[in-house]
Amino acid sequence: MQIIENIPKLKPRAIDAHKGDFGRVCIIAGSVGMSGAAAIAGRAALRAGAGLVRVATPKSVLPIVASIEPSFTTIPLPEDSAGRISAKAINTILDAASENDCLAFGPGIGISNALQSIIEPLLKQNGLRLVIDADGLNNLSVIKNWPEELKAKLVLTPHPGEMKRLWSALFREQLPPDRLQQAGQLAQHTGTVVVLKGAGTVVSNGQKVYINKTGNPGMATAGSGDALTGVITALIGQGLSDFDAAVLGVHTHGLAGDIAAEKTGQVGLIATDIVRALPDAFMRN
């Protein structure tokens, strides 16, 4: 595979630009007790430049999510008895798929048969740009032979544990120890862009690979991955290819973590510090 070192850049903004020029994105996230995941992803998408951000979340969680950030709009979704998105939400979610430039699915949603039934039709939406993270990946990993019917364009953002679950569902051989091989082989097999998170996050589309050099151990904190999901989703919405959006997103997210750590130290770093530092990180790119 070709190793990429150059960091993609967003185009300069036209003086007469409006919010529709910078992407409409929808983040499907959250459940009872996990409202923060939805809010962090939504706020990160805003800070990464998306023109219009919608957060679709269970209706009982919506007031909490909306109160955290007034700059994104919200979509109430039907929920089950445990406060997770229910199967009745599928039509609303499919409408969102048709109305937005990119969807993200997964932060804080939990795991259920209903959520798996929602992912399956999304995978079959021709041309849909879809970022799947966190519990979205855990739900995906139990769907048999999903790459065979895939029509959407996916970015998968697993941490090592999620990678193991995805791998065991798709391959007979054991997960190789080499992270470049893991990301590259999964990307080739599924026709997706894979962002294998961790120290030296690896981004691969099966032909090209990028190894990230920004970031620090303080970013190993709850919500950091949700922020990355929001950033990558926003960059896709602004017109970057999936691979370029993932590379720029990973680099900038890590750089924001480094900027935040300069102020807070690594021990006290939390996900909202990363989101708060995103504007400075984009200015340094």
C-alpha positions as CSV (number, residue, x, y, z in Angstrom):
1,M,0.0,0.0,0.0
2,Q,1.1,3.6,-0.7
3,I,1.9,5.5,2.5
4,I,0.5,9.0,2.5
5,E,2.1,11.8,4.5
6,N,0.6,14.9,3.0
7,I,-2.4,16.3,5.0
8,P,-5.4,17.3,2.8
9,K,-6.8,20.8,3.2
10,L,-10.2,22.4,2.8
11,K,-10.7,24.9,0.1
12,P,-10.8,28.6,1.1
13,R,-14.3,29.9,1.7
14,A,-15.9,32.1,-1.0
15,I,-16.7,35.6,0.2
16,D,-20.4,35.1,-0.8
17,A,-20.7,31.6,0.7
18,H,-23.8,30.5,2.7
19,K,-24.3,27.7,5.1
20,G,-25.6,25.3,2.4
21,D,-22.1,25.5,0.8
22,F,-20.5,23.7,3.7
23,G,-22.6,20.6,4.1
24,R,-25.7,19.4,5.7
25,V,-24.9,16.5,8.1
26,C,-27.0,14.4,10.4
27,I,-25.6,12.6,13.4
28,I,-27.8,9.7,14.7
29,A,-26.6,9.2,18.3
30,G,-27.5,8.9,21.9
31,S,-29.7,7.0,24.3
32,V,-30.9,7.4,27.9
33,G,-27.7,7.9,29.9
34,M,-25.6,8.6,26.7
35,S,-26.8,12.1,25.8
36,G,-23.3,13.4,25.9
37,A,-22.1,11.3,23.0
38,A,-24.7,12.8,20.8
39,A,-23.9,16.4,21.9
40,I,-20.2,16.0,21.6
41,A,-20.4,14.6,18.1
42,G,-22.8,17.4,17.1
43,R,-20.7,20.1,18.5
44,A,-17.5,18.7,17.0
45,A,-19.2,18.7,13.6
46,L,-20.0,22.4,14.0
47,R,-16.5,23.2,15.1
48,A,-15.2,21.3,12.0
49,G,-17.1,23.6,9.7
50,A,-20.3,21.9,8.8
51,G,-22.8,24.5,7.6
52,L,-25.8,22.8,9.1
53,V,-25.8,20.0,11.8
54,R,-28.7,18.0,12.8
55,V,-28.6,15.5,15.8
56,A,-31.2,12.7,15.6
57,T,-31.7,11.2,19.1
58,P,-34.4,9.4,21.2
59,K,-37.2,11.8,22.0
60,S,-36.7,11.6,25.8
61,V,-33.0,12.5,25.4
62,L,-33.6,15.3,23.0
63,P,-34.1,18.1,25.6
64,I,-30.8,17.3,27.2
65,V,-28.9,17.2,23.9
66,A,-30.5,20.4,22.6
67,S,-29.7,22.3,25.8
68,I,-26.0,21.5,25.5
69,E,-25.6,23.3,22.2
70,P,-28.0,25.7,20.6
71,S,-26.2,25.8,17.2
72,F,-27.3,22.4,16.0
73,T,-30.9,21.4,15.4
74,T,-32.4,18.2,16.6
75,I,-34.7,15.4,15.3
76,P,-36.7,13.4,17.9
77,L,-36.7,9.6,17.3
78,P,-39.1,6.9,18.6
79,E,-37.5,4.9,21.4
80,D,-37.8,1.6,23.1
81,S,-38.4,0.9,26.8
82,A,-34.7,1.2,27.5
83,G,-34.4,4.6,25.9
84,R,-32.7,3.4,22.7
85,I,-33.7,4.3,19.2
86,S,-36.5,1.9,18.1
87,A,-37.2,0.3,14.8
88,K,-40.0,2.8,14.3
89,A,-37.4,5.4,13.6
90,I,-36.4,4.0,10.3
91,N,-38.5,6.2,8.1
92,T,-37.3,9.4,9.8
93,I,-33.7,8.2,9.5
94,L,-34.2,7.3,5.8
95,D,-35.6,10.8,5.2
96,A,-32.5,12.3,6.9
97,A,-30.3,10.2,4.6
98,S,-31.9,11.8,1.6
99,E,-31.8,15.3,3.0
100,N,-28.2,15.5,4.1
101,D,-24.8,15.2,2.5
102,C,-23.4,12.8,5.2
103,L,-24.8,10.7,8.0
104,A,-23.0,9.5,11.1
105,F,-24.5,6.5,13.1
106,G,-23.5,5.1,16.4
107,P,-22.2,7.3,19.2
108,G,-24.0,6.2,22.4
109,I,-26.8,4.3,20.7
110,G,-26.5,1.0,22.5
111,I,-27.0,-2.5,20.9
112,S,-30.3,-4.0,20.0
113,N,-32.0,-6.0,17.2
114,A,-33.9,-2.8,16.3
115,L,-30.7,-0.9,15.7
116,Q,-29.4,-3.7,13.6
117,S,-32.6,-3.5,11.5
118,I,-32.0,0.2,11.0
119,I,-28.4,-0.2,9.8
120,E,-29.3,-2.8,7.1
121,P,-31.4,-0.5,4.9
122,L,-28.9,2.3,5.4
123,L,-26.2,0.1,3.9
124,K,-28.3,-0.4,0.8
125,Q,-28.8,3.3,0.1
126,N,-26.9,3.9,-3.1
127,G,-24.4,6.7,-2.8
128,L,-25.1,7.5,0.9
129,R,-22.1,8.9,2.7
130,L,-22.2,7.2,6.1
131,V,-19.7,7.2,9.0
132,I,-20.2,4.3,11.5
133,D,-18.7,4.5,14.9
134,A,-18.9,3.0,18.4
135,D,-22.1,1.0,19.0
136,G,-22.9,1.4,15.3
137,L,-19.9,-0.8,14.7
138,N,-21.0,-3.3,17.4
139,N,-24.4,-3.6,15.8
140,L,-22.9,-3.9,12.3
141,S,-20.6,-6.7,13.4
142,V,-23.6,-9.1,14.0
143,I,-25.1,-8.6,10.6
144,K,-24.0,-11.5,8.4
145,N,-22.3,-10.8,5.0
146,W,-23.1,-7.1,5.1
147,P,-20.4,-6.2,2.5
148,E,-22.1,-8.2,-0.2
149,E,-25.1,-5.9,-0.2
150,L,-23.3,-2.6,0.5
151,K,-24.2,0.3,-1.7
152,A,-23.5,3.2,0.7
153,K,-20.0,4.7,1.0
154,L,-18.8,3.9,4.5
155,V,-16.1,5.2,6.8
156,L,-15.6,2.8,9.7
157,T,-13.9,4.2,12.9
158,P,-13.2,1.2,15.2
159,H,-11.0,1.2,18.3
160,P,-9.1,-2.1,18.8
161,G,-11.9,-3.9,20.5
162,E,-14.4,-3.0,17.8
163,M,-11.9,-4.0,15.2
164,K,-11.7,-7.5,16.7
165,R,-15.5,-7.9,16.6
166,L,-15.7,-6.7,13.0
167,W,-12.8,-9.0,12.0
168,S,-14.1,-12.1,13.6
169,A,-17.5,-11.6,11.9
170,L,-15.9,-11.3,8.4
171,F,-12.7,-13.4,8.4
172,R,-11.8,-17.0,9.2
173,E,-8.2,-16.2,10.0
174,Q,-7.1,-14.6,13.2
175,L,-6.6,-10.8,13.5
176,P,-3.0,-10.1,12.5
177,P,-0.9,-8.1,15.0
178,D,0.1,-5.5,12.5
179,R,-2.3,-2.5,12.6
180,L,-1.6,-1.5,9.0
181,Q,-2.5,-4.9,7.8
182,Q,-5.7,-4.9,9.9
183,A,-6.9,-1.6,8.5
184,G,-5.8,-2.3,5.0
185,Q,-7.3,-5.8,4.8
186,L,-10.6,-4.8,6.3
187,A,-10.8,-1.8,3.9
188,Q,-10.1,-4.0,0.9
189,H,-12.5,-6.7,1.9
190,T,-15.4,-4.3,2.6
191,G,-14.7,-1.5,0.1
192,T,-14.7,1.1,2.8
193,V,-12.4,3.6,4.5
194,V,-11.2,2.3,7.8
195,V,-9.9,4.5,10.7
196,L,-8.3,2.2,13.2
197,K,-8.0,4.4,16.3
198,G,-5.3,4.3,18.9
199,A,-1.8,5.6,19.3
200,G,-0.7,6.2,15.7
201,T,-4.3,6.0,14.3
202,V,-4.2,4.2,10.9
203,V,-6.4,5.3,8.0
204,S,-6.7,3.1,4.9
205,N,-8.9,2.6,1.9
206,G,-7.1,-0.6,0.9
207,Q,-4.7,1.1,-1.5
208,K,-3.4,4.0,0.5
209,V,-2.6,4.3,4.2
210,Y,-1.9,7.2,6.5
211,I,-0.4,6.8,10.0
212,N,-1.2,9.7,12.3
213,K,1.4,11.6,14.2
214,T,-0.7,14.0,16.3
215,G,-2.4,13.3,19.6
216,N,-1.4,12.2,23.1
217,P,-2.4,9.8,25.8
218,G,-4.6,12.4,27.5
219,M,-7.1,11.8,24.6
220,A,-7.8,8.3,25.9
221,T,-11.0,9.7,27.6
222,A,-14.7,9.2,27.2
223,G,-16.2,11.2,24.3
224,S,-12.9,11.6,22.3
225,G,-14.1,9.2,19.7
226,D,-17.4,10.9,19.4
227,A,-15.7,14.1,18.7
228,L,-13.7,12.5,15.9
229,T,-16.9,11.1,14.4
230,G,-18.3,14.6,14.3
231,V,-15.1,16.0,12.7
232,I,-14.9,13.4,9.9
233,T,-18.7,13.7,9.2
234,A,-18.4,17.5,8.8
235,L,-15.4,17.2,6.5
236,I,-17.2,14.8,4.2
237,G,-20.1,17.2,4.2
238,Q,-17.8,19.9,3.0
239,G,-16.9,17.9,-0.1
240,L,-13.7,16.0,0.8
241,S,-13.4,12.3,-0.3
242,D,-13.9,9.8,2.4
243,F,-10.2,9.0,2.6
244,D,-9.1,12.7,2.7
245,A,-11.8,13.6,5.2
246,A,-10.6,10.7,7.5
247,V,-6.9,11.8,7.2
248,L,-7.6,15.5,7.8
249,G,-10.1,14.6,10.5
250,V,-7.7,12.3,12.4
251,H,-4.8,14.8,12.1
252,T,-6.8,17.8,13.2
253,H,-8.5,15.9,16.0
254,G,-5.1,14.8,17.4
255,L,-3.7,18.3,17.0
256,A,-6.7,19.7,18.9
257,G,-5.9,17.2,21.7
258,D,-2.3,18.4,21.7
259,I,-3.4,22.1,21.9
260,A,-5.8,21.3,24.7
261,A,-3.2,19.3,26.6
262,E,-0.9,22.4,26.5
263,K,-3.5,24.1,28.7
264,T,-4.9,21.4,30.8
265,G,-2.2,18.8,30.9
266,Q,-2.9,15.2,29.8
267,V,-4.4,13.9,33.1
268,G,-7.2,16.5,33.2
269,L,-8.0,16.5,29.5
270,I,-11.6,15.8,28.6
271,A,-13.4,15.5,25.3
272,T,-15.0,18.9,25.4
273,D,-11.5,20.4,25.7
274,I,-10.7,18.7,22.4
275,V,-13.8,20.1,20.7
276,R,-13.0,23.6,22.2
277,A,-9.5,23.4,20.6
278,L,-10.7,22.4,17.1
279,P,-10.8,26.0,15.8
280,D,-7.1,26.6,16.8
281,A,-6.2,23.2,15.2
282,F,-7.8,24.1,11.9
283,M,-6.0,27.5,11.9
284,R,-2.7,25.7,12.3
285,N,-3.3,23.2,9.4
